[in-house]
Amino acid sequence: MKILVLGGAGDMARDALDELRKEKLVTAVTIADLNLDRAEQEAGRCDGRFTACRLDACEHGLTVNLMRQHDITLGFAGPFYFYEKRLAEAALEAGKPYVSIADDYEAYLDVITLDEAARARGVHILTGWGNSPGLTQALARKGYNSMEEPRRINVHWAAGSNEAAGPANLAHLFNIFHGTTLQTIRGHEIRVPTGGGRKLVRFPSPMGELPVYYTGHAESVSLPRNLPGLTEVTLHGGVQPAYIPLLVMLLGRTGLFSTHERRKRAAKFFYRIEGLFGAGGLDKSVGRVDVSGLHQGRTARRTYTYLGHIGQITAIPCVVAALWEASGGFRDIPGGVYSPERLLADPDPFLAEVMRRGVEIFFYEDGLD
């Protein structure tokens, strides 16, 4: 099994490389990144199956050729509002499957426009198989399956500021707290300002209670498109310490994050000084999914939470999906663009494998206040 990891020298990909190193069926891993020196460093800390190459993911022809030389591609090259559709198009041209951790709602709406082309070519494009989105959608599907009339799914995430986050992740943060996003409320998809909808949510210890806000992750647009009958789907996110989202929103009002190029420049600057903001913050990230509806004539509630280092909880779901895809686990499913809740009719085996690899997930089948 030959695997290509795009953006493989980034912070989010390191745990993916560690997981792939454990797999005997993996015969070769190419770490492709714009930063060749760092890619070579990552290959050097692994074994002889791992090699490095320089790749600009905007170079379409080179990306297609590299994908053709591998059985599957893992997408860690962000920000995904800029790269995801480009890379999915390259995978379709290469005729090879692609699995990403894409998290921006714009990326999801862009890439699902390729569903018919992917079906026609028999290629699987698995988008958003990380932490949030990713684990959150698998858990949402579990809750959805557990009741006769699911109605509401409310997804929440929170990141500790003392976690490793590269410039692409910071650009993503600036994007999801900028402008507007889409939420489904009272059966209608509406556009809301990011940073609105503030509420307090209780997360697993040590995160505890934290304010969260409407943010531009993909769950709020993917779940209502793939799980019929829902009247409410919302997505809230935050960062600990709680002042960080407020600071990002304040800076955003100056126009600092208004374009991709501005977000890139700001991300490079804040990456150099992010230790100042991480001081006193947690080195864990968390998620919480609440599902409610009716079951056997009574109100039903399910709450699922998870906890881990952000690289771990982001990389492991992506690697599990990629290994299943490359080994034929999804061979009976037609080509297309798939988020977790669309592909996993039964998410339990997937969640069990993610937990076996070290992600802590907690199940509250009667809900949680």
N, C-alpha and C positions, 0 to 999 in steps of 0.2 A: 504494500500500500504506500503510494507516494503522495505526500501531502505538501501543499503550498500554503504558507502563512503570510498573507499580505499585512503590512504593518507589524511584522513579527518582532521588531526590535522595540516596540512600545511597551509601556508599563502594563497595559491590559493583556498583552499576549504572553508575558513571561510564564504565568501559571499554565497557559495552554501548552507551551513547550514542555513544561515539567510533566504534564499529563501524557503528552505524546511520547515522551521518553520512556514511560512505563510500558508501552504497548509493543509486544513482540511482533505483531503483524505489520507494524509501521516500519517500512524498509528505508525510507528516505523522507527527510523534511527539509524544505527550502525556506529559509527565513528571508523574505524579500522586504526591503525597506529603503526609504530614501537615504537614510543614514547608514552607509555601508560599514563604517567603523563599529557602530553599536551592534549591527546585525552580526558582524564577525565575533564580537565579544559574546553575544548570546549563543552563537553556534559553538564557541570555544568552551563554554561551561557545560555543554551537553556532550553527547558522544559522537562517534564518527558518522552516524547517519545524518547528522545535521550540517547543512552548509548554508552559506550566506550569499546573497546577491543584492546589488543595488537596483531598485526599481522605483520609478516615478509612476504612481498609479494612474496618472493622467495620460501616460503614453499607451494608448489603446492597443496598438499592434503588438508591442512588446508584452503587454499584459496578457493578451490572448494567447500568444505563442508560449508563454510561461505556463499558463493554465493548461494548455494542451499536453504539456509534458508531465502532468500530475493527474492523479485519480480524482482529487477533490481540492478545493481551495477554501481556506478559512479566512474570513474577512475581518481584520482588526484595524483597517486603515480608515481613520476618521479625520475630520468630522463627517458623519454619514449623510447629513443633509447635502453634502457636496459630492461624496464619492459613491454612495450605495448604488444608485441606478447605473452609473458608469461601469461599476464592477460587475453588476448583474448582467448588463449587456455584453460585457467581455466574456463572461461565463457562457452565455447563450451562444455566442459566436464560436467559442472553443468547444461547445458541446459537452461541457463538464459541469458537475454540480458545484454549488457555492453555498456556504453556510456562514452567516455573519452575526455580529453582535450589534447590528445597527439599532440605534435607539431614538433617533429624531422622528417625530410624527410626519414631517415633510418627506423624509426618506421612505417611509412606508407607503405613503400615498403615491409617491413617484414610482416605486418599484412594482407595485401591484398592477400598474398599467402594462407590465410585461407578462402578465399571467397567460394570456392567450398564446403569445409567442413561445413561452416556456412549455406550455402544453403541446403545441404543435411539434416542438423539437424533442419532447420527451426528457426535458432537463428539469431537475429540482433546484429551485432557488429558495433556500431557507433563510428568511430575513428576520432579524431580531431575536436571536437565540442566545441571549446573555442573561443579565440579571434583571433589569427593568428597562426594556421589555425582555421577556424570555421566561425566567422562572415565574414571574408574576402571571403570565398568560397560561402556563401549564397549571398553576394553582387555581386560576380563575376557571379553567376548563373543568378541573376536578370538582369545584363547588357547583358549577353549572350542571354537571352530570348528576349530582347528588340529590337534586330536587325536581319535582314534577313541573313546577312553574317558576324558574329563576327569573328575577325581575331586575335586580340591581347588583352591579359589581363596582366596588370602589377600591382602587389600587393606590398604594402609598409606598414611597421609598424615602430613605434618608441615608446620606453619605457622611462618614466621619471625615473631618478636614485633614486628619493626620494620615490619610491614605495616599499611596503613590498614584499620582495622576499626571499624565503627560500633557503637552500643549494641546493635542487634539481633544482630550477630555475637557480641558478648560474652555476651549472654543465651543464645545458642545454645551457646557454649563452656561456660557454667556448667551448662547442661542435659545436655550429652553426657558430662560427668564427674560427673553426679549420679545416684544410684539404680542401676538395672540396665538391661541391654540384652539383646538376643537374638543368639545365635551358633549356627551349625550345626556340631556336632562328633560324629564317629562316626555320621553319618546322622540325628542327632536335633537338633531345635532346642531349645536350653536357655537358661535365663535366667542371666546372669552379672553380677556387680557391675562397674559401670564403674570404670575405674582398675585393674582386675585384669589378669591375663594379660601382665604386663610382659615385653617382649623388646627386644633391640637389633636395629635394622634399618639397613642401609647404603643411604642415599639418594644421589641425584646430588650432586656438588659444586655449591655450597659447603656444603650441609647436612651431608653425611657421615653418620657413625653417630650414631644418636639412640635413646633409649629411647621406646617407644610402648606404648599400653595399650588395652584394650577401651574403645571409645567408641560413643556412640549415633548413628552415621551409618546411612544406609539400606541400604548394600550388603549387610549381613549378613542382612537380611530380604528384599530384592528378588531377589538373585541365585539363592538356592535355590528361590524360587517361580517363576522364569522359565526356569531352565536345568536340565532334569531330569538325574538321575544323580549329582549332586554329594553327596559324603559329608562334606565339610567346607567351610564358608564362614566366614571370620573377618574382622573389621575392627578394626584398631588405629590409633590416632592419637596425635600428640604435638605439642609446641610447643618451639621453640628460643628462648631457653635452656631446658635441661631441667628447671630448678626450677619453671617456671611451672605445669605440670600438677600437680606435688606441692603447690604453694601453693593451687591451685584445689580440689584434693581435700581439703586440710586445712580450708579455709574452708567447704567443703560439709558437713563433719561438724558444724558449728555450727548447721546449719539455714538458713544464709543463702540457699541456692538451692532451698529445698524447695518453693516455689510459683512460679507465673508472675509474680505481682506482686512477690515478693521478688527474683526474678532481674532483673526490669525495674529495680527500684530500685538493685540492686547494679551493674547494667550502666551506668546513668547515672553512678554515682559513679566506677567504675573507668575509664570513658571519659574523664573529666576528668583523670585522673592516669596514663593508660596510657603516656605517654612515659617514666615512671619504669621501667616494666617492659620497654619496647621498647629501652631503652639497651643497646647491645652486641649486640642481636639482629639476625638477618638480615632483609633486605627481599625475600626470595623464599620461596615455598612449593613443596612437592614432593609427588609421589605415587609409589607403587610397587605393582604388581599382579603376584603370582606365581600361575601356573596350573600344575598338575601332573596327570599321569594316565598313560595307556598309549597308544602309537601304534605300529602295526605290530609288536606284540608286545614292545615295549621301553618302559622308563620314559621319559616325555617331560616336559620342563620349559620353561616360557616365563616370562620376566620383562620387564615393560614399566615404564618410569619416565618421569616428566615433570617439568618445572621452569618456573617463571615467577612473576611478581607475582600475588598472590592474586586481584586484581580481573580481571586478564587471563585467567588459566586458569579462572576461574569464569564470566566473562561471555561469552567467545567461544563455548564449546559451546552456551550457551543461545541466543545470537544466530543461530548457524548453523542450529540446529534450528528456530527461529522463522521464519527466512527460507525454509527448505525447506518448512515447513508452509504458510506464507502463499502461496507460489508454486505450491502443488499437488504438492509432491514426495511427499507421503504420501497422496494422494487415493485410492489403491487399497486402503488399509488401513482396516478398519472402525473406527468410533468406539470409544473406550475410554480407559482410563488406562494410559499407557505410560511405563515407565522405559527408558533407552537400550538395555539388553540385550534387552528385549522387542521394541522397535520395529525395531532395526537388525539384521536377519538377517545382513547383511554390513556390518560397521562400518568397513571400509577407506575408502570414499569420504568418510565423515564425518570420520574421523581425518585424512585427507589435507587436507580443507578447514580443519580446526582448525589444522593445522600451517602451512598456507599463510598463515594469519592471524597467525602468530607464536608459537604455543605449541611449545615444544621437547619432543619425545617421542623416547624411545630404546627400541629393540627388541632384546632378547636372546633369540633363538629357541632357544638351548640353556640358558637359565636364567642366574642370577647368584647367586653366594654372598652 
